[in-house]
Amino acid sequence: METKLTLKLDQAVIKSAKKYAENNNRSLSKLVEDFFKNLSSENIREEEYPPLIKKLSGIISENDLKKLSKDDDRVKYILREKA
């Protein structure tokens, strides 16, 4: 069940968040919902993912993620082993 939530935030923060959401093909509501979901499950999943994955979490949209392949230079860069 979805419920409306009212937040009071700095106008510049709201503008920036809306732009981020638009650039990532997501709604601002979805970003906020995901943020709160991650807060509540962070302790449970903390050990599941390596630090790099945690750092990159949320940066790539689902649509972009589906388009990536191991032949993509960005993926090769992320997956490369440290020399």
Backbone atoms as SQL, in Angstrom:
CREATE TABLE atoms (id INTEGER PRIMARY KEY, chain TEXT, resi INTEGER, resn TEXT, atom TEXT, x REAL, y REAL, z REAL);
INSERT INTO atoms VALUES
  (1, 'A', 1, 'MET', 'N', 0.826, -1.168, 0.000),
  (2, 'A', 1, 'MET', 'CA', 0.000, 0.000, 0.000),
  (3, 'A', 1, 'MET', 'C', 0.885, 1.251, 0.000),
  (4, 'A', 2, 'GLU', 'N', 0.661, 2.117, -0.905),
  (5, 'A', 2, 'GLU', 'CA', 1.430, 3.353, -0.978),
  (6, 'A', 2, 'GLU', 'C', 0.763, 4.435, -0.149),
  (7, 'A', 3, 'THR', 'N', 1.599, 5.224, 0.536),
  (8, 'A', 3, 'THR', 'CA', 1.125, 6.309, 1.378),
  (9, 'A', 3, 'THR', 'C', 1.916, 7.559, 1.050),
  (10, 'A', 4, 'LYS', 'N', 1.268, 8.676, 1.033),
  (11, 'A', 4, 'LYS', 'CA', 1.916, 9.943, 0.730),
  (12, 'A', 4, 'LYS', 'C', 2.779, 10.381, 1.911),
  (13, 'A', 5, 'LEU', 'N', 3.955, 10.940, 1.623),
  (14, 'A', 5, 'LEU', 'CA', 4.873, 11.435, 2.639),
  (15, 'A', 5, 'LEU', 'C', 5.276, 12.853, 2.269),
  (16, 'A', 6, 'THR', 'N', 5.206, 13.755, 3.218),
  (17, 'A', 6, 'THR', 'CA', 5.608, 15.136, 2.982),
  (18, 'A', 6, 'THR', 'C', 6.949, 15.370, 3.659),
  (19, 'A', 7, 'LEU', 'N', 7.912, 15.899, 2.904),
  (20, 'A', 7, 'LEU', 'CA', 9.238, 16.199, 3.441),
  (21, 'A', 7, 'LEU', 'C', 9.527, 17.676, 3.283),
  (22, 'A', 8, 'LYS', 'N', 10.237, 18.238, 4.230),
  (23, 'A', 8, 'LYS', 'CA', 10.690, 19.618, 4.119),
  (24, 'A', 8, 'LYS', 'C', 12.193, 19.585, 3.880),
  (25, 'A', 9, 'LEU', 'N', 12.595, 20.057, 2.701),
  (26, 'A', 9, 'LEU', 'CA', 14.003, 20.065, 2.320),
  (27, 'A', 9, 'LEU', 'C', 14.362, 21.412, 1.719),
  (28, 'A', 10, 'ASP', 'N', 15.630, 21.706, 1.729),
  (29, 'A', 10, 'ASP', 'CA', 16.122, 22.915, 1.092),
  (30, 'A', 10, 'ASP', 'C', 15.749, 22.876, -0.391),
  (31, 'A', 11, 'GLN', 'N', 15.331, 24.005, -0.921),
  (32, 'A', 11, 'GLN', 'CA', 14.876, 24.073, -2.310),
  (33, 'A', 11, 'GLN', 'C', 15.963, 23.624, -3.288),
  (34, 'A', 12, 'ALA', 'N', 17.216, 23.984, -3.018),
  (35, 'A', 12, 'ALA', 'CA', 18.319, 23.590, -3.897),
  (36, 'A', 12, 'ALA', 'C', 18.523, 22.074, -3.883),
  (37, 'A', 13, 'VAL', 'N', 18.319, 21.457, -2.723),
  (38, 'A', 13, 'VAL', 'CA', 18.452, 20.004, -2.605),
  (39, 'A', 13, 'VAL', 'C', 17.367, 19.316, -3.434),
  (40, 'A', 14, 'ILE', 'N', 16.152, 19.836, -3.351),
  (41, 'A', 14, 'ILE', 'CA', 15.042, 19.267, -4.112),
  (42, 'A', 14, 'ILE', 'C', 15.312, 19.384, -5.611),
  (43, 'A', 15, 'LYS', 'N', 15.755, 20.547, -6.039),
  (44, 'A', 15, 'LYS', 'CA', 16.041, 20.764, -7.457),
  (45, 'A', 15, 'LYS', 'C', 17.123, 19.797, -7.941),
  (46, 'A', 16, 'SER', 'N', 18.167, 19.655, -7.154),
  (47, 'A', 16, 'SER', 'CA', 19.260, 18.752, -7.510),
  (48, 'A', 16, 'SER', 'C', 18.790, 17.298, -7.546),
  (49, 'A', 17, 'ALA', 'N', 17.976, 16.907, -6.574),
  (50, 'A', 17, 'ALA', 'CA', 17.466, 15.537, -6.519),
  (51, 'A', 17, 'ALA', 'C', 16.552, 15.233, -7.705),
  (52, 'A', 18, 'LYS', 'N', 15.718, 16.200, -8.078),
  (53, 'A', 18, 'LYS', 'CA', 14.838, 16.009, -9.234),
  (54, 'A', 18, 'LYS', 'C', 15.647, 15.850, -10.514),
  (55, 'A', 19, 'LYS', 'N', 16.700, 16.642, -10.648),
  (56, 'A', 19, 'LYS', 'CA', 17.554, 16.543, -11.828),
  (57, 'A', 19, 'LYS', 'C', 18.257, 15.184, -11.867),
  (58, 'A', 20, 'TYR', 'N', 18.762, 14.744, -10.718),
  (59, 'A', 20, 'TYR', 'CA', 19.407, 13.431, -10.632),
  (60, 'A', 20, 'TYR', 'C', 18.429, 12.324, -11.029),
  (61, 'A', 21, 'ALA', 'N', 17.226, 12.390, -10.490),
  (62, 'A', 21, 'ALA', 'CA', 16.207, 11.384, -10.789),
  (63, 'A', 21, 'ALA', 'C', 15.887, 11.359, -12.282),
  (64, 'A', 22, 'GLU', 'N', 15.724, 12.534, -12.861),
  (65, 'A', 22, 'GLU', 'CA', 15.417, 12.622, -14.295),
  (66, 'A', 22, 'GLU', 'C', 16.556, 12.056, -15.134),
  (67, 'A', 23, 'ASN', 'N', 17.778, 12.399, -14.785),
  (68, 'A', 23, 'ASN', 'CA', 18.946, 11.911, -15.530),
  (69, 'A', 23, 'ASN', 'C', 19.120, 10.408, -15.422),
  (70, 'A', 24, 'ASN', 'N', 18.546, 9.816, -14.385),
  (71, 'A', 24, 'ASN', 'CA', 18.667, 8.381, -14.173),
  (72, 'A', 24, 'ASN', 'C', 17.370, 7.630, -14.447),
  (73, 'A', 25, 'ASN', 'N', 16.457, 8.306, -15.154),
  (74, 'A', 25, 'ASN', 'CA', 15.181, 7.695, -15.562),
  (75, 'A', 25, 'ASN', 'C', 14.428, 7.076, -14.386),
  (76, 'A', 26, 'ARG', 'N', 14.382, 7.807, -13.275),
  (77, 'A', 26, 'ARG', 'CA', 13.678, 7.335, -12.092),
  (78, 'A', 26, 'ARG', 'C', 12.858, 8.487, -11.528),
  (79, 'A', 27, 'SER', 'N', 11.881, 8.149, -10.755),
  (80, 'A', 27, 'SER', 'CA', 11.101, 9.200, -10.098),
  (81, 'A', 27, 'SER', 'C', 11.775, 9.557, -8.777),
  (82, 'A', 28, 'LEU', 'N', 11.516, 10.756, -8.329),
  (83, 'A', 28, 'LEU', 'CA', 12.060, 11.178, -7.043),
  (84, 'A', 28, 'LEU', 'C', 11.490, 10.306, -5.927),
  (85, 'A', 29, 'SER', 'N', 10.234, 9.940, -6.040),
  (86, 'A', 29, 'SER', 'CA', 9.620, 9.063, -5.039),
  (87, 'A', 29, 'SER', 'C', 10.338, 7.718, -4.969),
  (88, 'A', 30, 'LYS', 'N', 10.692, 7.177, -6.129),
  (89, 'A', 30, 'LYS', 'CA', 11.395, 5.889, -6.168),
  (90, 'A', 30, 'LYS', 'C', 12.782, 6.009, -5.532),
  (91, 'A', 31, 'LEU', 'N', 13.478, 7.114, -5.784),
  (92, 'A', 31, 'LEU', 'CA', 14.788, 7.322, -5.171),
  (93, 'A', 31, 'LEU', 'C', 14.687, 7.359, -3.648),
  (94, 'A', 32, 'VAL', 'N', 13.695, 8.084, -3.149),
  (95, 'A', 32, 'VAL', 'CA', 13.513, 8.196, -1.700),
  (96, 'A', 32, 'VAL', 'C', 13.123, 6.835, -1.117),
  (97, 'A', 33, 'GLU', 'N', 12.236, 6.131, -1.783),
  (98, 'A', 33, 'GLU', 'CA', 11.823, 4.802, -1.315),
  (99, 'A', 33, 'GLU', 'C', 13.018, 3.859, -1.260),
  (100, 'A', 34, 'ASP', 'N', 13.821, 3.846, -2.316),
  (101, 'A', 34, 'ASP', 'CA', 15.011, 2.989, -2.349),
  (102, 'A', 34, 'ASP', 'C', 15.994, 3.357, -1.247),
  (103, 'A', 35, 'PHE', 'N', 16.143, 4.659, -0.999),
  (104, 'A', 35, 'PHE', 'CA', 17.029, 5.118, 0.063),
  (105, 'A', 35, 'PHE', 'C', 16.602, 4.532, 1.411),
  (106, 'A', 36, 'PHE', 'N', 15.314, 4.638, 1.722),
  (107, 'A', 36, 'PHE', 'CA', 14.835, 4.119, 2.998),
  (108, 'A', 36, 'PHE', 'C', 14.904, 2.594, 3.063),
  (109, 'A', 37, 'LYS', 'N', 14.663, 1.925, 1.953),
  (110, 'A', 37, 'LYS', 'CA', 14.808, 0.465, 1.929),
  (111, 'A', 37, 'LYS', 'C', 16.254, 0.082, 2.224),
  (112, 'A', 38, 'ASN', 'N', 17.186, 0.801, 1.613),
  (113, 'A', 38, 'ASN', 'CA', 18.598, 0.506, 1.836),
  (114, 'A', 38, 'ASN', 'C', 19.009, 0.772, 3.278),
  (115, 'A', 39, 'LEU', 'N', 18.446, 1.791, 3.892),
  (116, 'A', 39, 'LEU', 'CA', 18.750, 2.074, 5.297),
  (117, 'A', 39, 'LEU', 'C', 18.332, 0.914, 6.190),
  (118, 'A', 40, 'SER', 'N', 17.145, 0.400, 5.951),
  (119, 'A', 40, 'SER', 'CA', 16.618, -0.649, 6.822),
  (120, 'A', 40, 'SER', 'C', 17.269, -1.999, 6.580),
  (121, 'A', 41, 'SER', 'N', 17.825, -2.213, 5.407),
  (122, 'A', 41, 'SER', 'CA', 18.437, -3.513, 5.118),
  (123, 'A', 41, 'SER', 'C', 19.957, -3.444, 5.068),
  (124, 'A', 42, 'GLU', 'N', 20.526, -2.272, 5.326),
  (125, 'A', 42, 'GLU', 'CA', 21.982, -2.099, 5.226),
  (126, 'A', 42, 'GLU', 'C', 22.734, -3.043, 6.143),
  (127, 'A', 43, 'ASN', 'N', 22.308, -3.194, 7.370),
  (128, 'A', 43, 'ASN', 'CA', 23.010, -4.062, 8.310),
  (129, 'A', 43, 'ASN', 'C', 22.944, -5.522, 7.900),
  (130, 'A', 44, 'ILE', 'N', 21.854, -5.922, 7.317),
  (131, 'A', 44, 'ILE', 'CA', 21.684, -7.311, 6.896),
  (132, 'A', 44, 'ILE', 'C', 22.587, -7.631, 5.713),
  (133, 'A', 45, 'ARG', 'N', 22.661, -6.730, 4.745),
  (134, 'A', 45, 'ARG', 'CA', 23.391, -6.990, 3.507),
  (135, 'A', 45, 'ARG', 'C', 24.828, -6.478, 3.535),
  (136, 'A', 46, 'GLU', 'N', 25.258, -5.904, 4.631),
  (137, 'A', 46, 'GLU', 'CA', 26.552, -5.231, 4.678),
  (138, 'A', 46, 'GLU', 'C', 27.696, -6.125, 4.222),
  (139, 'A', 47, 'GLU', 'N', 27.687, -7.387, 4.600),
  (140, 'A', 47, 'GLU', 'CA', 28.785, -8.288, 4.272),
  (141, 'A', 47, 'GLU', 'C', 28.622, -8.984, 2.925),
  (142, 'A', 48, 'GLU', 'N', 27.478, -8.817, 2.275),
  (143, 'A', 48, 'GLU', 'CA', 27.210, -9.515, 1.020),
  (144, 'A', 48, 'GLU', 'C', 27.987, -8.963, -0.165),
  (145, 'A', 49, 'TYR', 'N', 28.262, -7.657, -0.176),
  (146, 'A', 49, 'TYR', 'CA', 28.837, -7.027, -1.343),
  (147, 'A', 49, 'TYR', 'C', 30.212, -6.441, -1.035),
  (148, 'A', 50, 'PRO', 'N', 31.139, -6.546, -1.993),
  (149, 'A', 50, 'PRO', 'CA', 32.452, -5.924, -1.811),
  (150, 'A', 50, 'PRO', 'C', 32.320, -4.401, -1.766),
  (151, 'A', 51, 'PRO', 'N', 33.290, -3.701, -1.197),
  (152, 'A', 51, 'PRO', 'CA', 33.222, -2.243, -1.065),
  (153, 'A', 51, 'PRO', 'C', 32.993, -1.517, -2.389),
  (154, 'A', 52, 'LEU', 'N', 33.591, -1.983, -3.479),
  (155, 'A', 52, 'LEU', 'CA', 33.410, -1.316, -4.764),
  (156, 'A', 52, 'LEU', 'C', 31.950, -1.341, -5.192),
  (157, 'A', 53, 'ILE', 'N', 31.292, -2.469, -4.986),
  (158, 'A', 53, 'ILE', 'CA', 29.887, -2.594, -5.367),
  (159, 'A', 53, 'ILE', 'C', 29.041, -1.649, -4.521),
  (160, 'A', 54, 'LYS', 'N', 29.326, -1.571, -3.224),
  (161, 'A', 54, 'LYS', 'CA', 28.578, -0.656, -2.352),
  (162, 'A', 54, 'LYS', 'C', 28.762, 0.782, -2.814),
  (163, 'A', 55, 'LYS', 'N', 29.986, 1.119, -3.204),
  (164, 'A', 55, 'LYS', 'CA', 30.294, 2.479, -3.628),
  (165, 'A', 55, 'LYS', 'C', 29.544, 2.844, -4.910),
  (166, 'A', 56, 'LEU', 'N', 29.412, 1.882, -5.812),
  (167, 'A', 56, 'LEU', 'CA', 28.779, 2.124, -7.103),
  (168, 'A', 56, 'LEU', 'C', 27.263, 1.948, -7.073),
  (169, 'A', 57, 'SER', 'N', 26.744, 1.413, -5.997),
  (170, 'A', 57, 'SER', 'CA', 25.317, 1.134, -5.890),
  (171, 'A', 57, 'SER', 'C', 24.481, 2.385, -6.143),
  (172, 'A', 58, 'GLY', 'N', 23.528, 2.274, -7.082),
  (173, 'A', 58, 'GLY', 'CA', 22.625, 3.375, -7.376),
  (174, 'A', 58, 'GLY', 'C', 23.110, 4.321, -8.455),
  (175, 'A', 59, 'ILE', 'N', 24.356, 4.162, -8.901),
  (176, 'A', 59, 'ILE', 'CA', 24.907, 5.069, -9.901),
  (177, 'A', 59, 'ILE', 'C', 24.412, 4.710, -11.301),
  (178, 'A', 60, 'ILE', 'N', 24.264, 3.423, -11.567),
  (179, 'A', 60, 'ILE', 'CA', 23.844, 2.967, -12.892),
  (180, 'A', 60, 'ILE', 'C', 22.373, 2.579, -12.831),
  (181, 'A', 61, 'SER', 'N', 21.593, 3.109, -13.745),
  (182, 'A', 61, 'SER', 'CA', 20.167, 2.776, -13.755),
  (183, 'A', 61, 'SER', 'C', 19.976, 1.337, -14.242),
  (184, 'A', 62, 'GLU', 'N', 18.826, 0.765, -13.933),
  (185, 'A', 62, 'GLU', 'CA', 18.533, -0.604, -14.356),
  (186, 'A', 62, 'GLU', 'C', 18.591, -0.735, -15.870),
  (187, 'A', 63, 'ASN', 'N', 18.060, 0.262, -16.581),
  (188, 'A', 63, 'ASN', 'CA', 18.075, 0.216, -18.047),
  (189, 'A', 63, 'ASN', 'C', 19.501, 0.194, -18.582),
  (190, 'A', 64, 'ASP', 'N', 20.368, 1.036, -18.015),
  (191, 'A', 64, 'ASP', 'CA', 21.762, 1.061, -18.449),
  (192, 'A', 64, 'ASP', 'C', 22.459, -0.245, -18.088),
  (193, 'A', 65, 'LEU', 'N', 22.145, -0.784, -16.934),
  (194, 'A', 65, 'LEU', 'CA', 22.756, -2.023, -16.484),
  (195, 'A', 65, 'LEU', 'C', 22.434, -3.173, -17.435),
  (196, 'A', 66, 'LYS', 'N', 21.202, -3.201, -17.922),
  (197, 'A', 66, 'LYS', 'CA', 20.789, -4.261, -18.844),
  (198, 'A', 66, 'LYS', 'C', 21.540, -4.177, -20.173),
  (199, 'A', 67, 'LYS', 'N', 21.989, -2.978, -20.530),
  (200, 'A', 67, 'LYS', 'CA', 22.682, -2.773, -21.802),
  (201, 'A', 67, 'LYS', 'C', 24.167, -3.145, -21.742),
  (202, 'A', 68, 'LEU', 'N', 24.713, -3.269, -20.538),
  (203, 'A', 68, 'LEU', 'CA', 26.144, -3.519, -20.396),
  (204, 'A', 68, 'LEU', 'C', 26.506, -4.967, -20.683),
  (205, 'A', 69, 'SER', 'N', 27.694, -5.164, -21.205),
  (206, 'A', 69, 'SER', 'CA', 28.226, -6.505, -21.395),
  (207, 'A', 69, 'SER', 'C', 29.674, -6.506, -20.925),
  (208, 'A', 70, 'LYS', 'N', 30.235, -7.689, -20.760),
  (209, 'A', 70, 'LYS', 'CA', 31.627, -7.778, -20.298),
  (210, 'A', 70, 'LYS', 'C', 32.599, -7.208, -21.319),
  (211, 'A', 71, 'ASP', 'N', 32.142, -6.998, -22.550),
  (212, 'A', 71, 'ASP', 'CA', 32.995, -6.415, -23.584),
  (213, 'A', 71, 'ASP', 'C', 33.012, -4.889, -23.518),
  (214, 'A', 72, 'ASP', 'N', 32.133, -4.314, -22.729),
  (215, 'A', 72, 'ASP', 'CA', 32.056, -2.872, -22.570),
  (216, 'A', 72, 'ASP', 'C', 33.304, -2.384, -21.826),
  (217, 'A', 73, 'ASP', 'N', 33.925, -1.333, -22.331),
  (218, 'A', 73, 'ASP', 'CA', 35.150, -0.812, -21.718),
  (219, 'A', 73, 'ASP', 'C', 34.936, -0.389, -20.269),
  (220, 'A', 74, 'ARG', 'N', 33.755, 0.150, -19.964),
  (221, 'A', 74, 'ARG', 'CA', 33.478, 0.561, -18.578),
  (222, 'A', 74, 'ARG', 'C', 33.446, -0.641, -17.652),
  (223, 'A', 75, 'VAL', 'N', 32.869, -1.746, -18.119),
  (224, 'A', 75, 'VAL', 'CA', 32.802, -2.961, -17.314),
  (225, 'A', 75, 'VAL', 'C', 34.202, -3.529, -17.136),
  (226, 'A', 76, 'LYS', 'N', 34.986, -3.533, -18.207),
  (227, 'A', 76, 'LYS', 'CA', 36.357, -4.037, -18.116),
  (228, 'A', 76, 'LYS', 'C', 37.150, -3.218, -17.106),
  (229, 'A', 77, 'TYR', 'N', 36.945, -1.904, -17.092),
  (230, 'A', 77, 'TYR', 'CA', 37.649, -1.040, -16.163),
  (231, 'A', 77, 'TYR', 'C', 37.273, -1.371, -14.717),
  (232, 'A', 78, 'ILE', 'N', 35.999, -1.559, -14.462),
  (233, 'A', 78, 'ILE', 'CA', 35.531, -1.844, -13.110),
  (234, 'A', 78, 'ILE', 'C', 36.014, -3.221, -12.651),
  (235, 'A', 79, 'LEU', 'N', 36.015, -4.187, -13.550),
  (236, 'A', 79, 'LEU', 'CA', 36.340, -5.561, -13.185),
  (237, 'A', 79, 'LEU', 'C', 37.836, -5.863, -13.206),
  (238, 'A', 80, 'ARG', 'N', 38.633, -4.924, -13.694),
  (239, 'A', 80, 'ARG', 'CA', 40.065, -5.211, -13.792),
  (240, 'A', 80, 'ARG', 'C', 40.661, -5.484, -12.427),
  (241, 'A', 81, 'GLU', 'N', 41.661, -6.313, -12.419),
  (242, 'A', 81, 'GLU', 'CA', 42.337, -6.636, -11.155),
  (243, 'A', 81, 'GLU', 'C', 43.436, -5.619, -10.909),
  (244, 'A', 82, 'LYS', 'N', 43.631, -5.297, -9.667),
  (245, 'A', 82, 'LYS', 'CA', 44.695, -4.360, -9.299),
  (246, 'A', 82, 'LYS', 'C', 46.050, -5.025, -9.557),
  (247, 'A', 83, 'ALA', 'N', 46.937, -4.261, -10.179),
  (248, 'A', 83, 'ALA', 'CA', 48.260, -4.816, -10.487),
  (249, 'A', 83, 'ALA', 'C', 49.176, -4.723, -9.281);
